[in-house]
Amino acid sequence: MTHEEVKAMVEEMELPSAYHHFAEGESPDPPFLVFLFPGSDNFSADNVVYHKINRLNVELYTDKKDPEREEAIEAVLDEYGIFYDKSEVWIEDERLYEVLYEMEV
């Protein structure tokens, strides 16, 4: 998926979103999303990149646990046929939950 395709998919999740981070002072109130491409896992053949595979992270930030919101995000990922792994952490300094969806596109 291209950056624009991922951006369109994230917009279907119907939350404020940004690539990588919001500019200082422009972060919306939670819940919101951040997405980024932290690396790649390309497939090579004959010493060249034969098939490009980008890693994609979609990060949901909430100030309270929101299973319904998570289910809505997962429904969009399922609709696109994307396999993902999910993890969650509490960010004490920010007083926010981060639900991380890691996938390859």
Biopython code that builds the backbone (N, CA, C, O; Angstrom):
import numpy as np
from Bio.PDB.StructureBuilder import StructureBuilder

atoms = [
    (1, "MET", "N", (0.840, -1.180, 0.000)),
    (1, "MET", "CA", (0.000, 0.000, 0.000)),
    (1, "MET", "C", (0.889, 1.249, 0.000)),
    (1, "MET", "O", (1.933, 1.291, 0.651)),
    (2, "THR", "N", (0.458, 2.229, -0.724)),
    (2, "THR", "CA", (1.180, 3.496, -0.756)),
    (2, "THR", "C", (0.808, 4.331, 0.470)),
    (2, "THR", "O", (-0.132, 4.016, 1.199)),
    (3, "HIS", "N", (1.562, 5.389, 0.670)),
    (3, "HIS", "CA", (1.264, 6.312, 1.770)),
    (3, "HIS", "C", (-0.156, 6.855, 1.639)),
    (3, "HIS", "O", (-0.893, 6.916, 2.622)),
    (4, "GLU", "N", (-0.533, 7.243, 0.444)),
    (4, "GLU", "CA", (-1.873, 7.801, 0.223)),
    (4, "GLU", "C", (-2.959, 6.762, 0.477)),
    (4, "GLU", "O", (-4.010, 7.092, 1.028)),
    (5, "GLU", "N", (-2.724, 5.517, 0.086)),
    (5, "GLU", "CA", (-3.706, 4.460, 0.345)),
    (5, "GLU", "C", (-3.860, 4.198, 1.840)),
    (5, "GLU", "O", (-4.971, 4.002, 2.331)),
    (6, "VAL", "N", (-2.744, 4.194, 2.555)),
    (6, "VAL", "CA", (-2.803, 4.004, 4.002)),
    (6, "VAL", "C", (-3.512, 5.187, 4.657)),
    (6, "VAL", "O", (-4.329, 5.002, 5.558)),
    (7, "LYS", "N", (-3.203, 6.387, 4.211)),
    (7, "LYS", "CA", (-3.859, 7.580, 4.760)),
    (7, "LYS", "C", (-5.369, 7.498, 4.565)),
    (7, "LYS", "O", (-6.127, 7.822, 5.480)),
    (8, "ALA", "N", (-5.815, 7.071, 3.390)),
    (8, "ALA", "CA", (-7.243, 6.928, 3.118)),
    (8, "ALA", "C", (-7.861, 5.858, 4.023)),
    (8, "ALA", "O", (-8.973, 6.034, 4.522)),
    (9, "MET", "N", (-7.150, 4.758, 4.233)),
    (9, "MET", "CA", (-7.651, 3.705, 5.107)),
    (9, "MET", "C", (-7.791, 4.225, 6.538)),
    (9, "MET", "O", (-8.806, 3.983, 7.192)),
    (10, "VAL", "N", (-6.780, 4.932, 7.018)),
    (10, "VAL", "CA", (-6.810, 5.468, 8.379)),
    (10, "VAL", "C", (-7.952, 6.474, 8.533)),
    (10, "VAL", "O", (-8.583, 6.540, 9.589)),
    (11, "GLU", "N", (-8.216, 7.246, 7.498)),
    (11, "GLU", "CA", (-9.332, 8.200, 7.560)),
    (11, "GLU", "C", (-10.665, 7.487, 7.729)),
    (11, "GLU", "O", (-11.595, 8.052, 8.305)),
    (12, "GLU", "N", (-10.778, 6.254, 7.236)),
    (12, "GLU", "CA", (-11.999, 5.467, 7.421)),
    (12, "GLU", "C", (-12.219, 5.094, 8.883)),
    (12, "GLU", "O", (-13.322, 4.698, 9.261)),
    (13, "MET", "N", (-11.190, 5.215, 9.701)),
    (13, "MET", "CA", (-11.303, 4.900, 11.125)),
    (13, "MET", "C", (-11.952, 6.042, 11.906)),
    (13, "MET", "O", (-12.216, 5.915, 13.102)),
    (14, "GLU", "N", (-12.206, 7.151, 11.223)),
    (14, "GLU", "CA", (-12.989, 8.277, 11.723)),
    (14, "GLU", "C", (-12.492, 8.867, 13.040)),
    (14, "GLU", "O", (-13.272, 9.142, 13.953)),
    (15, "LEU", "N", (-11.178, 9.053, 13.115)),
    (15, "LEU", "CA", (-10.553, 9.731, 14.249)),
    (15, "LEU", "C", (-9.545, 10.731, 13.707)),
    (15, "LEU", "O", (-9.041, 10.553, 12.598)),
    (16, "PRO", "N", (-9.239, 11.783, 14.467)),
    (16, "PRO", "CA", (-8.144, 12.657, 14.044)),
    (16, "PRO", "C", (-6.875, 11.823, 13.899)),
    (16, "PRO", "O", (-6.598, 10.953, 14.724)),
    (17, "SER", "N", (-6.106, 12.094, 12.845)),
    (17, "SER", "CA", (-4.904, 11.287, 12.604)),
    (17, "SER", "C", (-3.806, 12.133, 11.998)),
    (17, "SER", "O", (-4.049, 13.196, 11.429)),
    (18, "ALA", "N", (-2.578, 11.626, 12.137)),
    (18, "ALA", "CA", (-1.407, 12.286, 11.570)),
    (18, "ALA", "C", (-0.370, 11.225, 11.248)),
    (18, "ALA", "O", (-0.367, 10.137, 11.823)),
    (19, "TYR", "N", (0.516, 11.568, 10.310)),
    (19, "TYR", "CA", (1.647, 10.689, 10.032)),
    (19, "TYR", "C", (2.728, 10.970, 11.076)),
    (19, "TYR", "O", (3.164, 12.111, 11.225)),
    (20, "HIS", "N", (3.152, 9.953, 11.787)),
    (20, "HIS", "CA", (4.234, 9.949, 12.760)),
    (20, "HIS", "C", (3.922, 10.704, 14.045)),
    (20, "HIS", "O", (4.081, 10.151, 15.134)),
    (21, "HIS", "N", (3.482, 11.953, 13.943)),
    (21, "HIS", "CA", (3.178, 12.737, 15.148)),
    (21, "HIS", "C", (2.386, 13.979, 14.748)),
    (21, "HIS", "O", (2.372, 14.377, 13.583)),
    (22, "PHE", "N", (1.746, 14.563, 15.706)),
    (22, "PHE", "CA", (1.105, 15.860, 15.495)),
    (22, "PHE", "C", (2.132, 16.940, 15.807)),
    (22, "PHE", "O", (2.987, 16.754, 16.673)),
    (23, "ALA", "N", (2.053, 18.065, 15.109)),
    (23, "ALA", "CA", (2.939, 19.184, 15.398)),
    (23, "ALA", "C", (2.696, 19.646, 16.830)),
    (23, "ALA", "O", (1.585, 19.543, 17.349)),
    (24, "GLU", "N", (3.743, 20.153, 17.455)),
    (24, "GLU", "CA", (3.624, 20.599, 18.837)),
    (24, "GLU", "C", (2.489, 21.615, 18.978)),
    (24, "GLU", "O", (2.385, 22.572, 18.211)),
    (25, "GLY", "N", (1.655, 21.380, 19.967)),
    (25, "GLY", "CA", (0.534, 22.264, 20.206)),
    (25, "GLY", "C", (-0.690, 21.964, 19.361)),
    (25, "GLY", "O", (-1.732, 22.590, 19.554)),
    (26, "GLU", "N", (-0.594, 21.016, 18.424)),
    (26, "GLU", "CA", (-1.718, 20.700, 17.541)),
    (26, "GLU", "C", (-2.324, 19.327, 17.809)),
    (26, "GLU", "O", (-3.203, 18.880, 17.072)),
    (27, "SER", "N", (-1.860, 18.663, 18.851)),
    (27, "SER", "CA", (-2.397, 17.349, 19.169)),
    (27, "SER", "C", (-3.837, 17.492, 19.653)),
    (27, "SER", "O", (-4.116, 18.285, 20.552)),
    (28, "PRO", "N", (-4.759, 16.716, 19.051)),
    (28, "PRO", "CA", (-6.161, 16.802, 19.476)),
    (28, "PRO", "C", (-6.369, 16.083, 20.809)),
    (28, "PRO", "O", (-5.493, 15.356, 21.277)),
    (29, "ASP", "N", (-7.516, 16.292, 21.400)),
    (29, "ASP", "CA", (-7.884, 15.525, 22.580)),
    (29, "ASP", "C", (-8.075, 14.075, 22.160)),
    (29, "ASP", "O", (-8.506, 13.809, 21.038)),
    (30, "PRO", "N", (-7.758, 13.135, 23.047)),
    (30, "PRO", "CA", (-7.968, 11.732, 22.710)),
    (30, "PRO", "C", (-9.450, 11.410, 22.596)),
    (30, "PRO", "O", (-10.279, 12.061, 23.232)),
    (31, "PRO", "N", (-9.787, 10.414, 21.793)),
    (31, "PRO", "CA", (-8.904, 9.485, 21.087)),
    (31, "PRO", "C", (-8.405, 10.060, 19.763)),
    (31, "PRO", "O", (-9.074, 10.876, 19.128)),
    (32, "PHE", "N", (-7.214, 9.616, 19.362)),
    (32, "PHE", "CA", (-6.656, 9.980, 18.065)),
    (32, "PHE", "C", (-5.711, 8.886, 17.609)),
    (32, "PHE", "O", (-5.331, 8.007, 18.383)),
    (33, "LEU", "N", (-5.334, 8.953, 16.331)),
    (33, "LEU", "CA", (-4.462, 7.950, 15.714)),
    (33, "LEU", "C", (-3.193, 8.583, 15.167)),
    (33, "LEU", "O", (-3.183, 9.738, 14.742)),
    (34, "VAL", "N", (-2.131, 7.800, 15.188)),
    (34, "VAL", "CA", (-0.884, 8.141, 14.499)),
    (34, "VAL", "C", (-0.495, 6.903, 13.704)),
    (34, "VAL", "O", (-0.602, 5.781, 14.197)),
    (35, "PHE", "N", (-0.044, 7.112, 12.470)),
    (35, "PHE", "CA", (0.444, 5.974, 11.683)),
    (35, "PHE", "C", (1.826, 6.308, 11.150)),
    (35, "PHE", "O", (2.143, 7.469, 10.891)),
    (36, "LEU", "N", (2.647, 5.274, 10.989)),
    (36, "LEU", "CA", (3.995, 5.472, 10.469)),
    (36, "LEU", "C", (4.530, 4.181, 9.874)),
    (36, "LEU", "O", (4.061, 3.083, 10.174)),
    (37, "PHE", "N", (5.519, 4.354, 9.027)),
    (37, "PHE", "CA", (6.227, 3.237, 8.395)),
    (37, "PHE", "C", (7.603, 3.140, 9.056)),
    (37, "PHE", "O", (8.535, 3.818, 8.622)),
    (38, "PRO", "N", (7.755, 2.299, 10.114)),
    (38, "PRO", "CA", (9.022, 2.269, 10.852)),
    (38, "PRO", "C", (10.149, 1.493, 10.176)),
    (38, "PRO", "O", (11.276, 1.505, 10.670)),
    (39, "GLY", "N", (9.877, 0.828, 9.073)),
    (39, "GLY", "CA", (10.928, 0.071, 8.398)),
    (39, "GLY", "C", (10.342, -0.787, 7.297)),
    (39, "GLY", "O", (9.196, -0.602, 6.888)),
    (40, "SER", "N", (11.139, -1.726, 6.823)),
    (40, "SER", "CA", (10.677, -2.623, 5.766)),
    (40, "SER", "C", (11.180, -4.033, 6.032)),
    (40, "SER", "O", (12.083, -4.245, 6.841)),
    (41, "ASP", "N", (10.589, -4.977, 5.347)),
    (41, "ASP", "CA", (10.986, -6.381, 5.407)),
    (41, "ASP", "C", (10.941, -6.920, 3.982)),
    (41, "ASP", "O", (10.222, -7.874, 3.683)),
    (42, "ASN", "N", (11.724, -6.288, 3.111)),
    (42, "ASN", "CA", (11.693, -6.595, 1.682)),
    (42, "ASN", "C", (12.162, -8.011, 1.381)),
    (42, "ASN", "O", (12.956, -8.597, 2.117)),
    (43, "PHE", "N", (11.648, -8.540, 0.280)),
    (43, "PHE", "CA", (12.041, -9.850, -0.214)),
    (43, "PHE", "C", (13.015, -9.637, -1.367)),
    (43, "PHE", "O", (12.751, -8.857, -2.283)),
    (44, "SER", "N", (14.144, -10.339, -1.309)),
    (44, "SER", "CA", (15.148, -10.141, -2.354)),
    (44, "SER", "C", (15.293, -11.388, -3.219)),
    (44, "SER", "O", (14.999, -12.510, -2.806)),
    (45, "ALA", "N", (15.755, -11.139, -4.428)),
    (45, "ALA", "CA", (16.094, -12.209, -5.369)),
    (45, "ALA", "C", (17.183, -11.657, -6.288)),
    (45, "ALA", "O", (17.089, -10.529, -6.772)),
    (46, "ASP", "N", (18.199, -12.453, -6.518)),
    (46, "ASP", "CA", (19.315, -12.048, -7.378)),
    (46, "ASP", "C", (19.931, -10.724, -6.925)),
    (46, "ASP", "O", (20.300, -9.885, -7.747)),
    (47, "ASN", "N", (20.034, -10.550, -5.605)),
    (47, "ASN", "CA", (20.669, -9.373, -4.996)),
    (47, "ASN", "C", (19.958, -8.058, -5.292)),
    (47, "ASN", "O", (20.591, -7.002, -5.283)),
    (48, "VAL", "N", (18.664, -8.104, -5.553)),
    (48, "VAL", "CA", (17.865, -6.890, -5.726)),
    (48, "VAL", "C", (16.571, -7.043, -4.926)),
    (48, "VAL", "O", (16.179, -8.151, -4.561)),
    (49, "VAL", "N", (15.926, -5.928, -4.665)),
    (49, "VAL", "CA", (14.627, -5.982, -3.998)),
    (49, "VAL", "C", (13.616, -6.496, -5.013)),
    (49, "VAL", "O", (13.287, -5.818, -5.986)),
    (50, "TYR", "N", (13.139, -7.692, -4.768)),
    (50, "TYR", "CA", (12.193, -8.336, -5.670)),
    (50, "TYR", "C", (10.760, -7.924, -5.335)),
    (50, "TYR", "O", (9.936, -7.709, -6.223)),
    (51, "HIS", "N", (10.483, -7.821, -4.038)),
    (51, "HIS", "CA", (9.136, -7.443, -3.592)),
    (51, "HIS", "C", (9.272, -6.559, -2.355)),
    (51, "HIS", "O", (9.832, -6.982, -1.343)),
    (52, "LYS", "N", (8.757, -5.326, -2.438)),
    (52, "LYS", "CA", (8.835, -4.387, -1.323)),
    (52, "LYS", "C", (7.728, -4.679, -0.318)),
    (52, "LYS", "O", (6.559, -4.808, -0.683)),
    (53, "ILE", "N", (8.109, -4.780, 0.942)),
    (53, "ILE", "CA", (7.160, -4.992, 2.035)),
    (53, "ILE", "C", (7.448, -3.947, 3.103)),
    (53, "ILE", "O", (8.504, -3.970, 3.735)),
    (54, "ASN", "N", (6.515, -3.039, 3.299)),
    (54, "ASN", "CA", (6.684, -1.994, 4.308)),
    (54, "ASN", "C", (6.024, -2.402, 5.608)),
    (54, "ASN", "O", (4.921, -2.949, 5.611)),
    (55, "ARG", "N", (6.701, -2.134, 6.712)),
    (55, "ARG", "CA", (6.076, -2.286, 8.022)),
    (55, "ARG", "C", (5.218, -1.051, 8.257)),
    (55, "ARG", "O", (5.611, 0.063, 7.910)),
    (56, "LEU", "N", (4.061, -1.252, 8.841)),
    (56, "LEU", "CA", (3.145, -0.162, 9.140)),
    (56, "LEU", "C", (2.680, -0.287, 10.578)),
    (56, "LEU", "O", (2.254, -1.359, 11.009)),
    (57, "ASN", "N", (2.760, 0.802, 11.318)),
    (57, "ASN", "CA", (2.210, 0.866, 12.666)),
    (57, "ASN", "C", (1.048, 1.842, 12.666)),
    (57, "ASN", "O", (1.150, 2.945, 12.130)),
    (58, "VAL", "N", (-0.057, 1.429, 13.271)),
    (58, "VAL", "CA", (-1.186, 2.319, 13.532)),
    (58, "VAL", "C", (-1.328, 2.339, 15.049)),
    (58, "VAL", "O", (-1.515, 1.301, 15.684)),
    (59, "GLU", "N", (-1.235, 3.542, 15.620)),
    (59, "GLU", "CA", (-1.245, 3.698, 17.069)),
    (59, "GLU", "C", (-2.507, 4.451, 17.488)),
    (59, "GLU", "O", (-2.748, 5.572, 17.038)),
    (60, "LEU", "N", (-3.302, 3.835, 18.342)),
    (60, "LEU", "CA", (-4.497, 4.451, 18.893)),
    (60, "LEU", "C", (-4.160, 4.976, 20.285)),
    (60, "LEU", "O", (-3.646, 4.233, 21.122)),
    (61, "TYR", "N", (-4.449, 6.254, 20.536)),
    (61, "TYR", "CA", (-4.230, 6.858, 21.845)),
    (61, "TYR", "C", (-5.572, 7.241, 22.446)),
    (61, "TYR", "O", (-6.363, 7.951, 21.824)),
    (62, "THR", "N", (-5.825, 6.762, 23.670)),
    (62, "THR", "CA", (-7.060, 7.066, 24.377)),
    (62, "THR", "C", (-6.745, 7.388, 25.833)),
    (62, "THR", "O", (-5.724, 6.959, 26.371)),
    (63, "ASP", "N", (-7.637, 8.150, 26.461)),
    (63, "ASP", "CA", (-7.436, 8.440, 27.882)),
    (63, "ASP", "C", (-8.172, 7.448, 28.776)),
    (63, "ASP", "O", (-8.037, 7.494, 29.999)),
    (64, "LYS", "N", (-8.951, 6.553, 28.172)),
    (64, "LYS", "CA", (-9.591, 5.453, 28.887)),
    (64, "LYS", "C", (-9.680, 4.269, 27.931)),
    (64, "LYS", "O", (-9.714, 4.446, 26.713)),
    (65, "LYS", "N", (-9.717, 3.082, 28.480)),
    (65, "LYS", "CA", (-9.829, 1.873, 27.660)),
    (65, "LYS", "C", (-11.119, 1.938, 26.851)),
    (65, "LYS", "O", (-12.186, 2.212, 27.401)),
    (66, "ASP", "N", (-11.022, 1.684, 25.526)),
    (66, "ASP", "CA", (-12.172, 1.843, 24.636)),
    (66, "ASP", "C", (-12.271, 0.637, 23.692)),
    (66, "ASP", "O", (-11.897, 0.741, 22.523)),
    (67, "PRO", "N", (-12.773, -0.506, 24.185)),
    (67, "PRO", "CA", (-12.855, -1.709, 23.343)),
    (67, "PRO", "C", (-13.683, -1.513, 22.082)),
    (67, "PRO", "O", (-13.364, -2.093, 21.044)),
    (68, "GLU", "N", (-14.745, -0.706, 22.150)),
    (68, "GLU", "CA", (-15.566, -0.491, 20.958)),
    (68, "GLU", "C", (-14.774, 0.218, 19.865)),
    (68, "GLU", "O", (-14.896, -0.123, 18.689)),
    (69, "ARG", "N", (-13.966, 1.197, 20.246)),
    (69, "ARG", "CA", (-13.129, 1.913, 19.278)),
    (69, "ARG", "C", (-12.118, 0.957, 18.670)),
    (69, "ARG", "O", (-11.880, 0.993, 17.463)),
    (70, "GLU", "N", (-11.522, 0.102, 19.490)),
    (70, "GLU", "CA", (-10.563, -0.884, 18.987)),
    (70, "GLU", "C", (-11.238, -1.819, 17.988)),
    (70, "GLU", "O", (-10.663, -2.136, 16.947)),
    (71, "GLU", "N", (-12.444, -2.256, 18.297)),
    (71, "GLU", "CA", (-13.175, -3.136, 17.381)),
    (71, "GLU", "C", (-13.455, -2.443, 16.061)),
    (71, "GLU", "O", (-13.393, -3.077, 15.008)),
    (72, "ALA", "N", (-13.764, -1.139, 16.097)),
    (72, "ALA", "CA", (-14.020, -0.395, 14.862)),
    (72, "ALA", "C", (-12.752, -0.299, 14.012)),
    (72, "ALA", "O", (-12.806, -0.450, 12.792)),
    (73, "ILE", "N", (-11.619, -0.049, 14.654)),
    (73, "ILE", "CA", (-10.344, 0.010, 13.929)),
    (73, "ILE", "C", (-10.017, -1.355, 13.329)),
    (73, "ILE", "O", (-9.608, -1.447, 12.171)),
    (74, "GLU", "N", (-10.197, -2.400, 14.107)),
    (74, "GLU", "CA", (-9.917, -3.748, 13.627)),
    (74, "GLU", "C", (-10.848, -4.135, 12.479)),
    (74, "GLU", "O", (-10.447, -4.876, 11.582)),
    (75, "ALA", "N", (-12.076, -3.644, 12.499)),
    (75, "ALA", "CA", (-13.009, -3.921, 11.399)),
    (75, "ALA", "C", (-12.497, -3.313, 10.096)),
    (75, "ALA", "O", (-12.628, -3.926, 9.037)),
    (76, "VAL", "N", (-11.915, -2.111, 10.159)),
    (76, "VAL", "CA", (-11.350, -1.490, 8.955)),
    (76, "VAL", "C", (-10.156, -2.307, 8.469)),
    (76, "VAL", "O", (-10.040, -2.581, 7.275)),
    (77, "LEU", "N", (-9.267, -2.700, 9.383)),
    (77, "LEU", "CA", (-8.109, -3.511, 8.977)),
    (77, "LEU", "C", (-8.569, -4.834, 8.372)),
    (77, "LEU", "O", (-8.015, -5.292, 7.372)),
    (78, "ASP", "N", (-9.586, -5.446, 8.983)),
    (78, "ASP", "CA", (-10.126, -6.710, 8.447)),
    (78, "ASP", "C", (-10.723, -6.496, 7.058)),
    (78, "ASP", "O", (-10.558, -7.332, 6.169)),
    (79, "GLU", "N", (-11.410, -5.381, 6.878)),
    (79, "GLU", "CA", (-12.022, -5.078, 5.571)),
    (79, "GLU", "C", (-10.961, -4.998, 4.477)),
    (79, "GLU", "O", (-11.208, -5.386, 3.335)),
    (80, "TYR", "N", (-9.781, -4.495, 4.831)),
    (80, "TYR", "CA", (-8.684, -4.393, 3.870)),
    (80, "TYR", "C", (-7.887, -5.694, 3.773)),
    (80, "TYR", "O", (-6.939, -5.777, 2.992)),
    (81, "GLY", "N", (-8.254, -6.700, 4.548)),
    (81, "GLY", "CA", (-7.564, -7.981, 4.499)),
    (81, "GLY", "C", (-6.159, -7.913, 5.054)),
    (81, "GLY", "O", (-5.267, -8.609, 4.569)),
    (82, "ILE", "N", (-5.948, -7.087, 6.060)),
    (82, "ILE", "CA", (-4.608, -6.891, 6.621)),
    (82, "ILE", "C", (-4.459, -7.707, 7.898)),
    (82, "ILE", "O", (-5.277, -7.601, 8.812)),
    (83, "PHE", "N", (-3.410, -8.521, 7.952)),
    (83, "PHE", "CA", (-3.064, -9.249, 9.167)),
    (83, "PHE", "C", (-2.283, -8.310, 10.066)),
    (83, "PHE", "O", (-1.371, -7.626, 9.601)),
    (84, "TYR", "N", (-2.623, -8.265, 11.337)),
    (84, "TYR", "CA", (-1.957, -7.359, 12.272)),
    (84, "TYR", "C", (-1.710, -8.064, 13.597)),
    (84, "TYR", "O", (-2.383, -9.036, 13.940)),
    (85, "ASP", "N", (-0.741, -7.560, 14.324)),
    (85, "ASP", "CA", (-0.512, -7.927, 15.715)),
    (85, "ASP", "C", (-0.873, -6.713, 16.553)),
    (85, "ASP", "O", (-0.702, -5.574, 16.118)),
    (86, "LYS", "N", (-1.375, -6.961, 17.762)),
    (86, "LYS", "CA", (-1.871, -5.886, 18.618)),
    (86, "LYS", "C", (-1.199, -5.968, 19.978)),
    (86, "LYS", "O", (-1.027, -7.052, 20.534)),
    (87, "SER", "N", (-0.817, -4.802, 20.511)),
    (87, "SER", "CA", (-0.294, -4.729, 21.870)),
    (87, "SER", "C", (-0.798, -3.436, 22.505)),
    (87, "SER", "O", (-1.324, -2.554, 21.825)),
    (88, "GLU", "N", (-0.626, -3.343, 23.812)),
    (88, "GLU", "CA", (-1.140, -2.180, 24.525)),
    (88, "GLU", "C", (-0.201, -1.807, 25.660)),
    (88, "GLU", "O", (0.357, -2.677, 26.329)),
    (89, "VAL", "N", (-0.029, -0.506, 25.873)),
    (89, "VAL", "CA", (0.747, -0.004, 27.006)),
    (89, "VAL", "C", (0.047, 1.218, 27.592)),
    (89, "VAL", "O", (-0.713, 1.900, 26.905)),
    (90, "TRP", "N", (0.309, 1.480, 28.851)),
    (90, "TRP", "CA", (-0.125, 2.693, 29.528)),
    (90, "TRP", "C", (1.076, 3.623, 29.571)),
    (90, "TRP", "O", (2.130, 3.247, 30.083)),
    (91, "ILE", "N", (0.930, 4.837, 29.037)),
    (91, "ILE", "CA", (2.020, 5.819, 29.040)),
    (91, "ILE", "C", (1.772, 6.760, 30.213)),
    (91, "ILE", "O", (0.968, 7.688, 30.125)),
    (92, "GLU", "N", (2.462, 6.509, 31.290)),
    (92, "GLU", "CA", (2.226, 7.235, 32.540)),
    (92, "GLU", "C", (2.397, 8.742, 32.375)),
    (92, "GLU", "O", (1.552, 9.514, 32.828)),
    (93, "ASP", "N", (3.490, 9.169, 31.727)),
    (93, "ASP", "CA", (3.761, 10.606, 31.576)),
    (93, "ASP", "C", (2.658, 11.333, 30.822)),
    (93, "ASP", "O", (2.359, 12.489, 31.121)),
    (94, "GLU", "N", (2.057, 10.670, 29.855)),
    (94, "GLU", "CA", (1.012, 11.268, 29.035)),
    (94, "GLU", "C", (-0.387, 10.977, 29.573)),
    (94, "GLU", "O", (-1.364, 11.618, 29.187)),
    (95, "ARG", "N", (-0.460, 9.982, 30.484)),
    (95, "ARG", "CA", (-1.753, 9.543, 31.020)),
    (95, "ARG", "C", (-2.670, 9.063, 29.893)),
    (95, "ARG", "O", (-3.857, 9.385, 29.848)),
    (96, "LEU", "N", (-2.072, 8.276, 28.979)),
    (96, "LEU", "CA", (-2.787, 7.754, 27.823)),
    (96, "LEU", "C", (-2.497, 6.270, 27.641)),
    (96, "LEU", "O", (-1.410, 5.789, 27.959)),
    (97, "TYR", "N", (-3.484, 5.563, 27.128)),
    (97, "TYR", "CA", (-3.262, 4.214, 26.632)),
    (97, "TYR", "C", (-2.817, 4.316, 25.189)),
    (97, "TYR", "O", (-3.313, 5.144, 24.425)),
    (98, "GLU", "N", (-1.874, 3.460, 24.826)),
    (98, "GLU", "CA", (-1.498, 3.314, 23.413)),
    (98, "GLU", "C", (-1.812, 1.875, 23.017)),
    (98, "GLU", "O", (-1.275, 0.928, 23.592)),
    (99, "VAL", "N", (-2.678, 1.727, 22.037)),
    (99, "VAL", "CA", (-2.939, 0.414, 21.444)),
    (99, "VAL", "C", (-2.235, 0.431, 20.098)),
    (99, "VAL", "O", (-2.550, 1.233, 19.219)),
    (100, "LEU", "N", (-1.269, -0.478, 19.958)),
    (100, "LEU", "CA", (-0.418, -0.518, 18.771)),
    (100, "LEU", "C", (-0.828, -1.671, 17.881)),
    (100, "LEU", "O", (-0.913, -2.816, 18.324)),
    (101, "TYR", "N", (-1.081, -1.360, 16.625)),
    (101, "TYR", "CA", (-1.340, -2.356, 15.591)),
    (101, "TYR", "C", (-0.132, -2.383, 14.666)),
    (101, "TYR", "O", (0.184, -1.386, 14.018)),
    (102, "GLU", "N", (0.543, -3.529, 14.607)),
    (102, "GLU", "CA", (1.725, -3.681, 13.748)),
    (102, "GLU", "C", (1.374, -4.645, 12.611)),
    (102, "GLU", "O", (0.786, -5.704, 12.825)),
    (103, "MET", "N", (1.754, -4.241, 11.397)),
    (103, "MET", "CA", (1.415, -5.038, 10.216)),
    (103, "MET", "C", (2.442, -4.794, 9.114)),
    (103, "MET", "O", (3.308, -3.927, 9.228)),
    (104, "GLU", "N", (2.327, -5.568, 8.062)),
    (104, "GLU", "CA", (3.146, -5.369, 6.871)),
    (104, "GLU", "C", (2.218, -5.157, 5.690)),
    (104, "GLU", "O", (1.233, -5.874, 5.512)),
    (105, "VAL", "N", (2.556, -4.154, 4.884)),
    (105, "VAL", "CA", (1.727, -3.831, 3.713)),
    (105, "VAL", "C", (2.594, -3.704, 2.479)),
    (105, "VAL", "O", (2.084, -3.436, 1.391)),
]
sb = StructureBuilder()
sb.init_structure("model")
sb.init_model(0)
sb.init_chain("A")
sb.init_seg("    ")
for serial, (resi, resn, name, xyz) in enumerate(atoms, 1):
    if name == "N":
        sb.init_residue(resn, " ", resi, " ")
    sb.init_atom(name, np.array(xyz, "f"), 0.0, 1.0, " ", f" {name:<3s}", serial, name[0])
structure = sb.get_structure()
